[in-house]
C-alpha cells in the first residue's frame, strides 16, 4: 500500500502542488505532517482519502484535488474523525461522486455520524455517496463495484 502526501513545496511556484513520498512510522502506517490535510492511499485500485477532522470547503477542495491526482474511479473518503460536514463540502463530495459514477465508479464515505450522513442526503437526496460505519465495509463495496464493472460492460 502506498501513501502520498500533498502539500506546497516551498521551492515551487506559489499555488503549485507537488507529491511527496510517504514517510513511515514503525507500524508501517504513513505519518502525517502538519502541512498535510488529506492522506491518500491506494488499495487495490481504490483510492482511500482520510480526512483528519471536520470537513470544510478547503478540505473538500483538497479531497477533489487528491482524487483527481490519483485518477481513480473508486474512492473511499474516510470521515471517521469528522463530527460535521460543511454544506459546501458535502456538495463538493456529491459532485465528485457524480463524476466518478459517470466513469463507472463511485464514492463511498466512512462515518458513523448521523448528522454527516444527513448532510449528504440533504444536498442530493437519492444521489449521495453511500455511507458505511467501517472502512472495511466501504472498501468491500467499492471493490465489489470495481469487480462488477467489467461484467456490466460485456
C-alpha positions as CSV (number, residue, x, y, z in Angstrom):
1,X,0.0,0.0,0.0
2,X,1.5,3.4,-1.0
3,X,0.7,6.7,0.6
4,X,1.0,10.1,-1.0
5,X,1.1,13.3,0.8
6,X,0.1,16.5,-0.9
7,X,1.2,19.9,0.1
8,X,3.1,23.0,-1.1
9,X,6.8,22.7,-1.8
10,X,8.5,26.0,-0.7
11,X,10.8,25.8,-3.7
12,X,8.0,25.6,-6.1
13,X,5.9,28.4,-7.6
14,X,3.1,29.7,-5.4
15,X,0.0,27.6,-5.6
16,X,1.7,24.7,-7.2
17,X,1.1,21.3,-5.6
18,X,3.7,18.6,-5.5
19,X,3.7,15.0,-4.5
20,X,5.8,14.0,-1.5
21,X,7.0,10.4,-0.9
22,X,5.4,8.8,2.2
23,X,7.4,8.6,5.4
24,X,7.0,5.6,7.5
25,X,6.5,5.0,11.2
26,X,7.5,1.9,13.0
27,X,3.9,0.5,12.5
28,X,4.1,0.8,8.7
29,X,1.4,3.5,8.6
30,X,2.2,6.7,6.9
31,X,2.9,9.6,9.2
32,X,1.1,12.9,8.7
33,X,3.0,16.1,8.7
34,X,1.4,19.4,9.8
35,X,1.1,20.8,6.3
36,X,-0.9,17.8,5.0
37,X,-4.7,17.8,5.4
38,X,-5.8,14.8,3.5
39,X,-3.9,11.5,3.5
40,X,-4.1,9.5,0.2
41,X,-3.6,5.7,-0.1
42,X,-4.2,3.2,-2.9
43,X,-5.8,-0.1,-2.0
44,X,-6.1,-2.4,-5.0
45,X,-7.3,0.2,-7.5
46,X,-9.4,2.1,-4.9
47,X,-8.2,5.4,-3.6
48,X,-8.7,6.0,0.1
49,X,-8.8,9.6,1.2
50,X,-8.5,10.1,5.0
51,X,-9.7,13.5,6.4
52,X,-8.2,14.3,9.8
53,X,-11.2,16.1,11.3
54,X,-14.3,18.1,10.4
55,X,-14.8,18.6,6.7
56,X,-14.9,22.2,5.5
57,X,-14.8,23.7,2.0
58,X,-11.0,23.9,2.0
59,X,-10.6,20.2,2.8
60,X,-13.3,19.3,0.2
61,X,-11.1,21.1,-2.4
62,X,-8.1,19.1,-1.2
63,X,-10.1,15.8,-1.5
64,X,-11.2,16.8,-5.0
65,X,-7.6,17.6,-6.0
66,X,-6.2,14.4,-4.4
67,X,-8.9,12.2,-6.1
68,X,-8.2,13.8,-9.5
69,X,-4.4,13.3,-9.0
70,X,-5.0,9.7,-8.2
71,X,-7.2,9.3,-11.3
72,X,-9.3,6.6,-9.6
73,X,-12.9,5.7,-10.4
74,X,-13.4,4.2,-7.0
75,X,-12.8,6.5,-4.0
76,X,-13.4,5.9,-0.3
77,X,-13.5,9.1,1.8
78,X,-12.8,8.3,5.5
79,X,-14.6,10.9,7.6
80,X,-14.3,8.7,10.7
81,X,-12.8,11.7,12.7
82,X,-15.3,14.2,11.3
83,X,-18.1,15.3,13.6
84,X,-19.5,17.7,11.0
85,X,-19.5,18.5,7.3
86,X,-19.9,22.0,5.8
87,X,-22.8,22.2,3.3
88,X,-20.4,23.3,0.5
89,X,-18.1,20.4,1.3
90,X,-21.0,17.9,1.1
91,X,-21.9,19.4,-2.3
92,X,-18.3,19.1,-3.5
93,X,-18.2,15.4,-2.4
94,X,-21.6,14.7,-4.1
95,X,-20.1,16.3,-7.3
96,X,-17.0,14.0,-7.0
97,X,-19.4,11.0,-6.6
98,X,-21.3,12.0,-9.7
99,X,-18.2,12.4,-11.8
100,X,-16.9,9.0,-10.6
101,X,-20.2,7.4,-11.4
102,X,-20.1,8.8,-14.9
103,X,-16.8,7.0,-15.3
104,X,-18.2,3.7,-14.0
105,X,-17.1,4.1,-10.3
106,X,-18.3,6.0,-7.3
107,X,-17.5,7.4,-3.9
108,X,-18.1,5.7,-0.6
109,X,-18.0,7.6,2.7
110,X,-17.0,6.2,6.1
111,X,-18.7,7.9,9.0
112,X,-20.8,6.9,12.0
113,X,-22.2,10.4,12.5
114,X,-25.9,10.6,11.6
115,X,-25.5,14.4,11.1
116,X,-22.8,13.8,8.5
117,X,-25.0,11.3,6.6
118,X,-28.0,13.6,6.8
119,X,-25.9,16.4,5.3
120,X,-25.2,14.3,2.2
121,X,-28.8,13.4,1.8
122,X,-29.9,17.0,2.1
123,X,-27.6,18.0,-0.7
124,X,-28.5,15.2,-3.1
125,X,-31.5,13.1,-2.0
126,X,-31.1,9.7,-3.6
127,X,-27.8,10.6,-5.3
128,X,-25.5,11.0,-2.3
129,X,-22.5,8.7,-1.9
130,X,-23.1,5.6,0.1
131,X,-22.1,5.8,3.8
132,X,-20.6,3.0,5.8
133,X,-19.7,2.7,9.5
134,X,-16.4,0.9,8.9
135,X,-13.7,1.4,6.3
136,X,-13.6,-2.3,5.6
137,X,-17.3,-2.3,4.6
138,X,-16.7,0.7,2.3
139,X,-13.7,-0.9,0.7
140,X,-15.6,-4.2,0.2
141,X,-18.5,-2.3,-1.5
142,X,-16.1,-0.3,-3.7
143,X,-14.1,-3.4,-4.7
144,X,-17.3,-5.3,-5.5
145,X,-18.4,-2.4,-7.7
146,X,-15.0,-2.4,-9.4
147,X,-15.1,-6.1,-10.0
148,X,-18.7,-6.0,-11.3
149,X,-18.0,-3.1,-13.7
150,X,-16.3,-5.2,-16.5
151,X,-19.2,-7.7,-16.3
152,X,-21.7,-4.9,-16.9
153,X,-19.8,-3.8,-20.0
154,X,-19.9,-7.2,-21.6
